[in-house]
Amino acid sequence: MEPITLCGLVSVMFGLWVEFEPAVKAVVKAICRSTFFTEVIPHSPVQKPVNVNRMPICLAKTSHY
């Protein structure tokens, strides 16, 4: 494609996104809050980081050769 055509396409897509962003976000929020979505897709619990008891080997070295 011509560079001018690509620039025009990017401009049009940006304009459409700015125009329809609130509607798209509302639809996505409605879908994510629906009971069908929450029942079909199981949400995994948030994993907590494991405490590191030992220092990693790369940090334990006194000098790097």
Secondary structure, DSSP 8 states (H G I E B T S, - for coil): --HHHHHHHHHHHHHHHHHHHHHHHHHHHHHHHSHHHHHHS------------S--HHHH-S---
